[in-house]
Amino acid sequence: QVQLVESGGGLVQPGGSLRLYCAASGFIFRSYTMRWYRQAPGKERELVAEITSNGGTTSYADSVEGRFTISRDNNKNVVFLQMNSLKAEDTAVYYCNRRFTSGYWGQGTKVTVSS
């Protein structure tokens, strides 16, 4: 069964940095394009970043382009999201998932950007 465990969230001041982690299991991780999503209070879940199966290609939402970096370690079945120059509007619960999801979602990890 697919398992996705996000971690690394917390409280950060505007302009600060945070690194998120997603530990995946239950599928052949190296074969899947992976994504990070986020859901802010009162908002629908949105796609923020994507990385292809071998890490060769990445893409980002306009709102995070130039500030966030998605990466992965296929030996450890982990996908990362390095978040720099954080803004208050980045406050959300962050989730990882496959591009072609099984329908399972993990618990997410909460990021709060506030002074």
C-alpha positions as CSV (number, residue, x, y, z in Angstrom):
1,Q,0.0,0.0,0.0
2,V,1.1,3.5,-0.7
3,Q,2.5,5.4,2.3
4,L,3.5,9.1,2.3
5,V,4.9,10.7,5.4
6,E,5.6,14.4,5.3
7,S,7.8,16.1,7.9
8,G,10.0,19.2,8.4
9,G,7.3,21.9,8.8
10,G,7.2,24.5,11.5
11,L,7.1,28.2,12.4
12,V,9.4,30.4,10.3
13,Q,9.9,34.1,10.1
14,P,9.3,35.9,6.8
15,G,12.4,35.7,4.7
16,G,13.5,32.5,6.4
17,S,14.1,29.0,5.1
18,L,12.7,25.5,5.7
19,R,13.3,22.0,4.3
20,L,10.4,19.6,3.9
21,Y,10.8,15.8,3.7
22,C,8.5,13.2,2.3
23,A,9.2,9.5,2.9
24,A,7.5,7.2,0.4
25,S,6.8,3.5,0.4
26,G,4.5,0.9,-1.1
27,F,5.4,1.6,-4.7
28,I,8.4,1.7,-7.0
29,F,9.4,5.3,-6.1
30,R,12.1,5.7,-8.7
31,S,9.5,5.1,-11.5
32,Y,7.2,8.0,-10.5
33,T,7.1,11.7,-11.0
34,M,6.5,13.3,-7.6
35,R,4.8,16.5,-6.6
36,W,4.4,18.8,-3.6
37,Y,1.0,20.4,-3.0
38,R,-0.1,22.8,-0.3
39,Q,-3.4,23.8,1.2
40,A,-3.8,27.1,2.9
41,P,-6.6,27.8,5.4
42,G,-9.9,28.3,3.5
43,K,-8.3,27.5,0.2
44,E,-8.3,24.5,-2.1
45,R,-5.2,22.3,-2.5
46,E,-2.8,23.6,-5.1
47,L,0.2,22.1,-6.9
48,V,3.5,23.9,-6.0
49,A,6.3,21.8,-7.5
50,E,7.0,18.6,-9.6
51,I,10.0,16.5,-10.2
52,T,10.4,13.7,-12.8
53,S,11.3,10.1,-11.8
54,N,15.0,10.5,-12.3
55,G,15.1,14.1,-11.0
56,G,16.0,15.4,-14.5
57,T,13.2,17.9,-14.8
58,T,11.5,20.2,-12.3
59,S,8.6,22.6,-12.5
60,Y,7.1,25.1,-10.1
61,A,4.0,27.2,-9.6
62,D,4.5,30.9,-10.4
63,S,4.0,31.8,-6.8
64,V,7.1,29.8,-5.6
65,E,9.3,30.0,-8.7
66,G,12.8,31.1,-7.8
67,R,12.3,30.5,-4.1
68,F,11.5,26.8,-3.8
69,T,13.5,23.8,-5.0
70,I,12.2,20.2,-5.3
71,S,14.7,17.3,-5.3
72,R,14.7,13.6,-4.6
73,D,16.8,10.7,-3.4
74,N,15.8,7.5,-5.2
75,N,18.1,5.4,-3.0
76,K,16.2,6.5,0.1
77,N,12.7,7.0,-1.4
78,V,12.5,10.6,-0.2
79,V,11.4,13.8,-2.0
80,F,12.5,17.2,-0.6
81,L,11.2,20.7,-0.8
82,Q,13.7,23.4,0.0
83,M,11.8,26.6,0.8
84,N,13.7,29.9,0.8
85,S,12.6,33.6,1.1
86,L,9.4,32.5,2.8
87,K,6.4,34.7,2.7
88,A,3.3,34.8,4.9
89,E,1.3,33.6,1.9
90,D,3.3,30.4,1.9
91,T,1.5,29.4,5.2
92,A,-0.2,26.1,4.5
93,V,-0.2,22.4,5.1
94,Y,2.2,20.8,2.6
95,Y,1.6,17.4,1.1
96,C,3.6,15.2,-1.3
97,N,2.1,12.7,-3.8
98,R,2.7,10.9,-7.1
99,R,1.7,12.7,-10.2
100,F,-0.6,9.7,-10.9
101,T,-1.9,9.3,-7.4
102,S,-3.3,6.1,-5.9
103,G,-5.8,8.3,-4.1
104,Y,-4.0,8.1,-0.8
105,W,-2.9,11.3,0.9
106,G,-0.6,11.5,3.9
107,Q,-1.1,13.7,6.9
108,G,0.9,16.7,5.5
109,T,3.2,18.9,7.4
110,K,2.2,22.4,8.5
111,V,4.3,25.5,7.6
112,T,3.6,28.8,9.3
113,V,5.3,31.9,8.1
114,S,4.9,34.7,10.6
115,S,6.8,37.3,12.6
